[in-house]
């Protein structure tokens, strides 16, 4: 029983360390996602406002199964 408890504590500590090491990458991914979401929303808004280039981008994304939505106002 003591061995199992010690092993479990060791595993928990190892998992915490891995989580700590991954945190900078996770934060960068969150920033990138927010940037891409903003870009997608602005592109969709431009398309909704009649910009032909933006419409072409939105149409191409739709063909690839990606829906861009204009920001809610």
Jmol script that loads the backbone (N, CA, C; Angstrom):
load data "model"
ATOM      1  N   UNK A   1       0.820  -1.190   0.000  1.00  0.00           N
ATOM      2  CA  UNK A   1       0.000   0.000   0.000  1.00  0.00           C
ATOM      3  C   UNK A   1       0.871   1.265   0.000  1.00  0.00           C
ATOM      4  N   UNK A   2       1.899   1.306   0.810  1.00  0.00           N
ATOM      5  CA  UNK A   2       2.777   2.475   0.876  1.00  0.00           C
ATOM      6  C   UNK A   2       3.487   2.684  -0.462  1.00  0.00           C
ATOM      7  N   UNK A   3       3.882   1.580  -1.108  1.00  0.00           N
ATOM      8  CA  UNK A   3       4.535   1.679  -2.411  1.00  0.00           C
ATOM      9  C   UNK A   3       3.586   2.313  -3.425  1.00  0.00           C
ATOM     10  N   UNK A   4       2.342   1.853  -3.432  1.00  0.00           N
ATOM     11  CA  UNK A   4       1.361   2.388  -4.379  1.00  0.00           C
ATOM     12  C   UNK A   4       1.104   3.872  -4.127  1.00  0.00           C
ATOM     13  N   UNK A   5       1.035   4.253  -2.869  1.00  0.00           N
ATOM     14  CA  UNK A   5       0.826   5.662  -2.528  1.00  0.00           C
ATOM     15  C   UNK A   5       2.010   6.500  -2.999  1.00  0.00           C
ATOM     16  N   UNK A   6       3.204   6.024  -2.745  1.00  0.00           N
ATOM     17  CA  UNK A   6       4.404   6.735  -3.185  1.00  0.00           C
ATOM     18  C   UNK A   6       4.462   6.853  -4.693  1.00  0.00           C
ATOM     19  N   UNK A   7       4.109   5.788  -5.377  1.00  0.00           N
ATOM     20  CA  UNK A   7       4.117   5.782  -6.836  1.00  0.00           C
ATOM     21  C   UNK A   7       3.079   6.766  -7.378  1.00  0.00           C
ATOM     22  N   UNK A   8       1.912   6.788  -6.749  1.00  0.00           N
ATOM     23  CA  UNK A   8       0.848   7.701  -7.166  1.00  0.00           C
ATOM     24  C   UNK A   8       1.267   9.154  -6.962  1.00  0.00           C
ATOM     25  N   UNK A   9       1.907   9.437  -5.844  1.00  0.00           N
ATOM     26  CA  UNK A   9       2.390  10.796  -5.577  1.00  0.00           C
ATOM     27  C   UNK A   9       3.439  11.194  -6.610  1.00  0.00           C
ATOM     28  N   UNK A  10       4.334  10.267  -6.922  1.00  0.00           N
ATOM     29  CA  UNK A  10       5.356  10.530  -7.948  1.00  0.00           C
ATOM     30  C   UNK A  10       4.702  10.833  -9.297  1.00  0.00           C
ATOM     31  N   UNK A  11       3.718  10.029  -9.684  1.00  0.00           N
ATOM     32  CA  UNK A  11       3.019  10.247 -10.951  1.00  0.00           C
ATOM     33  C   UNK A  11       2.318  11.604 -10.973  1.00  0.00           C
ATOM     34  N   UNK A  12       1.677  11.951  -9.854  1.00  0.00           N
ATOM     35  CA  UNK A  12       0.983  13.233  -9.767  1.00  0.00           C
ATOM     36  C   UNK A  12       1.971  14.383  -9.960  1.00  0.00           C
ATOM     37  N   UNK A  13       3.109  14.287  -9.297  1.00  0.00           N
ATOM     38  CA  UNK A  13       4.121  15.334  -9.423  1.00  0.00           C
ATOM     39  C   UNK A  13       4.657  15.426 -10.854  1.00  0.00           C
ATOM     40  N   UNK A  14       4.842  14.278 -11.484  1.00  0.00           N
ATOM     41  CA  UNK A  14       5.323  14.267 -12.870  1.00  0.00           C
ATOM     42  C   UNK A  14       4.291  14.907 -13.802  1.00  0.00           C
ATOM     43  N   UNK A  15       3.017  14.629 -13.571  1.00  0.00           N
ATOM     44  CA  UNK A  15       1.963  15.225 -14.390  1.00  0.00           C
ATOM     45  C   UNK A  15       1.885  16.739 -14.184  1.00  0.00           C
ATOM     46  N   UNK A  16       2.036  17.179 -12.945  1.00  0.00           N
ATOM     47  CA  UNK A  16       2.034  18.621 -12.673  1.00  0.00           C
ATOM     48  C   UNK A  16       3.191  19.305 -13.392  1.00  0.00           C
ATOM     49  N   UNK A  17       4.344  18.663 -13.399  1.00  0.00           N
ATOM     50  CA  UNK A  17       5.510  19.228 -14.076  1.00  0.00           C
ATOM     51  C   UNK A  17       5.266  19.316 -15.582  1.00  0.00           C
ATOM     52  N   UNK A  18       4.683  18.280 -16.158  1.00  0.00           N
ATOM     53  CA  UNK A  18       4.374  18.310 -17.588  1.00  0.00           C
ATOM     54  C   UNK A  18       3.384  19.424 -17.910  1.00  0.00           C
ATOM     55  N   UNK A  19       2.395  19.577 -17.053  1.00  0.00           N
ATOM     56  CA  UNK A  19       1.421  20.645 -17.253  1.00  0.00           C
ATOM     57  C   UNK A  19       2.111  22.011 -17.184  1.00  0.00           C
ATOM     58  N   UNK A  20       2.996  22.181 -16.230  1.00  0.00           N
ATOM     59  CA  UNK A  20       3.729  23.442 -16.085  1.00  0.00           C
ATOM     60  C   UNK A  20       4.571  23.728 -17.335  1.00  0.00           C
ATOM     61  N   UNK A  21       5.211  22.694 -17.866  1.00  0.00           N
ATOM     62  CA  UNK A  21       6.051  22.865 -19.049  1.00  0.00           C
ATOM     63  C   UNK A  21       5.234  23.193 -20.301  1.00  0.00           C
ATOM     64  N   UNK A  22       4.005  22.713 -20.352  1.00  0.00           N
ATOM     65  CA  UNK A  22       3.153  22.950 -21.514  1.00  0.00           C
ATOM     66  C   UNK A  22       2.434  24.298 -21.464  1.00  0.00           C
ATOM     67  N   UNK A  23       2.382  24.904 -20.309  1.00  0.00           N
ATOM     68  CA  UNK A  23       1.603  26.136 -20.140  1.00  0.00           C
ATOM     69  C   UNK A  23       1.989  27.253 -21.116  1.00  0.00           C
ATOM     70  N   UNK A  24       3.271  27.539 -21.349  1.00  0.00           N
ATOM     71  CA  UNK A  24       3.595  28.598 -22.326  1.00  0.00           C
ATOM     72  C   UNK A  24       3.045  28.293 -23.725  1.00  0.00           C
ATOM     73  N   UNK A  25       3.131  27.049 -24.152  1.00  0.00           N
ATOM     74  CA  UNK A  25       2.608  26.676 -25.469  1.00  0.00           C
ATOM     75  C   UNK A  25       1.090  26.823 -25.508  1.00  0.00           C
ATOM     76  N   UNK A  26       0.434  26.469 -24.428  1.00  0.00           N
ATOM     77  CA  UNK A  26      -1.022  26.607 -24.351  1.00  0.00           C
ATOM     78  C   UNK A  26      -1.410  28.081 -24.443  1.00  0.00           C
ATOM     79  N   UNK A  27      -0.702  28.939 -23.729  1.00  0.00           N
ATOM     80  CA  UNK A  27      -1.002  30.376 -23.763  1.00  0.00           C
ATOM     81  C   UNK A  27      -0.776  30.952 -25.164  1.00  0.00           C
ATOM     82  N   UNK A  28       0.273  30.530 -25.832  1.00  0.00           N
ATOM     83  CA  UNK A  28       0.524  30.986 -27.206  1.00  0.00           C
ATOM     84  C   UNK A  28      -0.577  30.502 -28.144  1.00  0.00           C
ATOM     85  N   UNK A  29      -1.032  29.274 -27.956  1.00  0.00           N
ATOM     86  CA  UNK A  29      -2.112  28.739 -28.785  1.00  0.00           C
ATOM     87  C   UNK A  29      -3.400  29.528 -28.572  1.00  0.00           C
ATOM     88  N   UNK A  30      -3.669  29.915 -27.339  1.00  0.00           N
ATOM     89  CA  UNK A  30      -4.861  30.715 -27.042  1.00  0.00           C
ATOM     90  C   UNK A  30      -4.773  32.070 -27.745  1.00  0.00           C
ATOM     91  N   UNK A  31      -3.609  32.704 -27.675  1.00  0.00           N
ATOM     92  CA  UNK A  31      -3.422  33.996 -28.346  1.00  0.00           C
ATOM     93  C   UNK A  31      -3.610  33.859 -29.857  1.00  0.00           C
ATOM     94  N   UNK A  32      -3.027  32.811 -30.429  1.00  0.00           N
ATOM     95  CA  UNK A  32      -3.151  32.580 -31.865  1.00  0.00           C
ATOM     96  C   UNK A  32      -4.607  32.361 -32.247  1.00  0.00           C
ATOM     97  N   UNK A  33      -5.317  31.573 -31.454  1.00  0.00           N
ATOM     98  CA  UNK A  33      -6.733  31.303 -31.729  1.00  0.00           C
ATOM     99  C   UNK A  33      -7.543  32.597 -31.693  1.00  0.00           C
ATOM    100  N   UNK A  34      -7.283  33.444 -30.714  1.00  0.00           N
ATOM    101  CA  UNK A  34      -8.000  34.716 -30.617  1.00  0.00           C
ATOM    102  C   UNK A  34      -7.705  35.605 -31.826  1.00  0.00           C
ATOM    103  N   UNK A  35      -6.458  35.621 -32.251  1.00  0.00           N
ATOM    104  CA  UNK A  35      -6.084  36.406 -33.423  1.00  0.00           C
ATOM    105  C   UNK A  35      -6.785  35.886 -34.672  1.00  0.00           C
ATOM    106  N   UNK A  36      -6.785  34.570 -34.849  1.00  0.00           N
ATOM    107  CA  UNK A  36      -7.437  33.978 -36.018  1.00  0.00           C
ATOM    108  C   UNK A  36      -8.944  34.190 -35.989  1.00  0.00           C
ATOM    109  N   UNK A  37      -9.550  34.085 -34.809  1.00  0.00           N
ATOM    110  CA  UNK A  37     -10.989  34.331 -34.690  1.00  0.00           C
ATOM    111  C   UNK A  37     -11.321  35.771 -35.086  1.00  0.00           C
ATOM    112  N   UNK A  38     -10.491  36.707 -34.645  1.00  0.00           N
ATOM    113  CA  UNK A  38     -10.705  38.106 -35.009  1.00  0.00           C
ATOM    114  C   UNK A  38     -10.564  38.342 -36.500  1.00  0.00           C
ATOM    115  N   UNK A  39      -9.547  37.740 -37.085  1.00  0.00           N
ATOM    116  CA  UNK A  39      -9.327  37.866 -38.524  1.00  0.00           C
ATOM    117  C   UNK A  39     -10.497  37.265 -39.305  1.00  0.00           C
ATOM    118  N   UNK A  40     -10.960  36.108 -38.871  1.00  0.00           N
ATOM    119  CA  UNK A  40     -12.089  35.456 -39.538  1.00  0.00           C
ATOM    120  C   UNK A  40     -13.349  36.307 -39.428  1.00  0.00           C
ATOM    121  N   UNK A  41     -13.593  36.864 -38.249  1.00  0.00           N
ATOM    122  CA  UNK A  41     -14.782  37.694 -38.053  1.00  0.00           C
ATOM    123  C   UNK A  41     -14.723  38.944 -38.928  1.00  0.00           C
ATOM    124  N   UNK A  42     -13.560  39.564 -39.002  1.00  0.00           N
ATOM    125  CA  UNK A  42     -13.428  40.769 -39.825  1.00  0.00           C
ATOM    126  C   UNK A  42     -13.573  40.442 -41.308  1.00  0.00           C
ATOM    127  N   UNK A  43     -13.043  39.294 -41.719  1.00  0.00           N
ATOM    128  CA  UNK A  43     -13.188  38.874 -43.111  1.00  0.00           C
ATOM    129  C   UNK A  43     -14.654  38.627 -43.433  1.00  0.00           C
ATOM    130  N   UNK A  44     -15.361  37.956 -42.528  1.00  0.00           N
ATOM    131  CA  UNK A  44     -16.788  37.698 -42.733  1.00  0.00           C
ATOM    132  C   UNK A  44     -17.570  39.007 -42.785  1.00  0.00           C
ATOM    133  N   UNK A  45     -17.199  39.967 -41.949  1.00  0.00           N
ATOM    134  CA  UNK A  45     -17.884  41.263 -41.954  1.00  0.00           C
ATOM    135  C   UNK A  45     -17.645  41.995 -43.274  1.00  0.00           C
ATOM    136  N   UNK A  46     -16.410  41.959 -43.752  1.00  0.00           N
ATOM    137  CA  UNK A  46     -16.115  42.578 -45.047  1.00  0.00           C
ATOM    138  C   UNK A  46     -16.932  41.926 -46.161  1.00  0.00           C
ATOM    139  N   UNK A  47     -17.039  40.603 -46.115  1.00  0.00           N
ATOM    140  CA  UNK A  47     -17.828  39.887 -47.121  1.00  0.00           C
ATOM    141  C   UNK A  47     -19.294  40.298 -47.040  1.00  0.00           C
ATOM    142  N   UNK A  48     -19.811  40.405 -45.819  1.00  0.00           N
ATOM    143  CA  UNK A  48     -21.205  40.812 -45.633  1.00  0.00           C
ATOM    144  C   UNK A  48     -21.428  42.244 -46.127  1.00  0.00           C
ATOM    145  N   UNK A  49     -20.395  43.064 -46.045  1.00  0.00           N
ATOM    146  CA  UNK A  49     -20.486  44.455 -46.510  1.00  0.00           C
ATOM    147  C   UNK A  49     -20.261  44.587 -48.015  1.00  0.00           C
ATOM    148  N   UNK A  50     -19.966  43.466 -48.684  1.00  0.00           N
ATOM    149  CA  UNK A  50     -19.869  43.488 -50.136  1.00  0.00           C
ATOM    150  C   UNK A  50     -18.471  43.410 -50.724  1.00  0.00           C
ATOM    151  N   UNK A  51     -17.446  43.259 -49.925  1.00  0.00           N
ATOM    152  CA  UNK A  51     -16.076  43.172 -50.436  1.00  0.00           C
ATOM    153  C   UNK A  51     -15.905  41.859 -51.207  1.00  0.00           C
ATOM    154  N   UNK A  52     -15.588  41.982 -52.494  1.00  0.00           N
ATOM    155  CA  UNK A  52     -15.508  40.795 -53.362  1.00  0.00           C
ATOM    156  C   UNK A  52     -14.390  39.837 -52.960  1.00  0.00           C
ATOM    157  N   UNK A  53     -13.243  40.366 -52.586  1.00  0.00           N
ATOM    158  CA  UNK A  53     -12.136  39.495 -52.169  1.00  0.00           C
ATOM    159  C   UNK A  53     -12.504  38.722 -50.908  1.00  0.00           C
ATOM    160  N   UNK A  54     -13.132  39.404 -49.969  1.00  0.00           N
ATOM    161  CA  UNK A  54     -13.553  38.741 -48.734  1.00  0.00           C
ATOM    162  C   UNK A  54     -14.610  37.684 -49.026  1.00  0.00           C
ATOM    163  N   UNK A  55     -15.526  37.985 -49.970  1.00  0.00           N
ATOM    164  CA  UNK A  55     -16.544  36.995 -50.353  1.00  0.00           C
ATOM    165  C   UNK A  55     -15.878  35.747 -50.922  1.00  0.00           C
ATOM    166  N   UNK A  56     -14.844  35.938 -51.738  1.00  0.00           N
ATOM    167  CA  UNK A  56     -14.133  34.800 -52.327  1.00  0.00           C
ATOM    168  C   UNK A  56     -13.478  33.956 -51.235  1.00  0.00           C
ATOM    169  N   UNK A  57     -12.912  34.613 -50.239  1.00  0.00           N
ATOM    170  CA  UNK A  57     -12.285  33.882 -49.123  1.00  0.00           C
ATOM    171  C   UNK A  57     -13.333  33.105 -48.347  1.00  0.00           C
ATOM    172  N   UNK A  58     -14.455  33.752 -48.032  1.00  0.00           N
ATOM    173  CA  UNK A  58     -15.527  33.089 -47.278  1.00  0.00           C
ATOM    174  C   UNK A  58     -16.061  31.894 -48.069  1.00  0.00           C
ATOM    175  N   UNK A  59     -16.258  32.065 -49.376  1.00  0.00           N
ATOM    176  CA  UNK A  59     -16.747  30.960 -50.210  1.00  0.00           C
ATOM    177  C   UNK A  59     -15.759  29.798 -50.232  1.00  0.00           C
ATOM    178  N   UNK A  60     -14.476  30.107 -50.356  1.00  0.00           N
ATOM    179  CA  UNK A  60     -13.454  29.053 -50.360  1.00  0.00           C
ATOM    180  C   UNK A  60     -13.428  28.317 -49.021  1.00  0.00           C
ATOM    181  N   UNK A  61     -13.542  29.055 -47.940  1.00  0.00           N
ATOM    182  CA  UNK A  61     -13.556  28.428 -46.614  1.00  0.00           C
ATOM    183  C   UNK A  61     -14.780  27.525 -46.466  1.00  0.00           C
ATOM    184  N   UNK A  62     -15.934  27.972 -46.979  1.00  0.00           N
ATOM    185  CA  UNK A  62     -17.151  27.146 -46.919  1.00  0.00           C
ATOM    186  C   UNK A  62     -16.941  25.832 -47.662  1.00  0.00           C
ATOM    187  N   UNK A  63     -16.287  25.907 -48.826  1.00  0.00           N
ATOM    188  CA  UNK A  63     -16.024  24.676 -49.590  1.00  0.00           C
ATOM    189  C   UNK A  63     -15.134  23.714 -48.799  1.00  0.00           C
ATOM    190  N   UNK A  64     -14.329  24.256 -47.901  1.00  0.00           N
ATOM    191  CA  UNK A  64     -13.456  23.428 -47.071  1.00  0.00           C
ATOM    192  C   UNK A  64     -14.122  23.034 -45.754  1.00  0.00           C
ATOM    193  N   UNK A  65     -15.390  23.426 -45.597  1.00  0.00           N
ATOM    194  CA  UNK A  65     -16.128  23.045 -44.396  1.00  0.00           C
ATOM    195  C   UNK A  65     -15.936  23.976 -43.212  1.00  0.00           C
ATOM    196  N   UNK A  66     -15.441  25.179 -43.479  1.00  0.00           N
ATOM    197  CA  UNK A  66     -15.194  26.144 -42.402  1.00  0.00           C
ATOM    198  C   UNK A  66     -16.147  27.319 -42.589  1.00  0.00           C
ATOM    199  N   UNK A  67     -16.918  27.619 -41.558  1.00  0.00           N
ATOM    200  CA  UNK A  67     -17.869  28.721 -41.620  1.00  0.00           C
ATOM    201  C   UNK A  67     -17.307  29.925 -40.879  1.00  0.00           C
ATOM    202  N   UNK A  68     -17.256  31.047 -41.559  1.00  0.00           N
ATOM    203  CA  UNK A  68     -16.817  32.296 -40.939  1.00  0.00           C
ATOM    204  C   UNK A  68     -18.055  33.123 -40.632  1.00  0.00           C
ATOM    205  N   UNK A  69     -18.174  33.567 -39.403  1.00  0.00           N
ATOM    206  CA  UNK A  69     -19.327  34.363 -38.994  1.00  0.00           C
ATOM    207  C   UNK A  69     -18.888  35.783 -38.689  1.00  0.00           C
ATOM    208  N   UNK A  70     -19.705  36.722 -39.142  1.00  0.00           N
ATOM    209  CA  UNK A  70     -19.431  38.125 -38.831  1.00  0.00           C
ATOM    210  C   UNK A  70     -19.636  38.345 -37.337  1.00  0.00           C
ATOM    211  N   UNK A  71     -18.925  39.296 -36.763  1.00  0.00           N
ATOM    212  CA  UNK A  71     -19.086  39.549 -35.327  1.00  0.00           C
ATOM    213  C   UNK A  71     -20.501  40.004 -35.007  1.00  0.00           C
ATOM    214  N   UNK A  72     -20.997  39.589 -33.853  1.00  0.00           N
ATOM    215  CA  UNK A  72     -22.328  39.996 -33.412  1.00  0.00           C
ATOM    216  C   UNK A  72     -22.249  41.416 -32.873  1.00  0.00           C
ATOM    217  N   UNK A  73     -23.226  42.214 -33.256  1.00  0.00           N
ATOM    218  CA  UNK A  73     -23.188  43.616 -32.823  1.00  0.00           C
ATOM    219  C   UNK A  73     -24.315  43.937 -31.902  1.00  0.00           C
TER     220      UNK A  73
END
end "model"
wireframe off; spacefill off
backbone 0.3
color backbone group
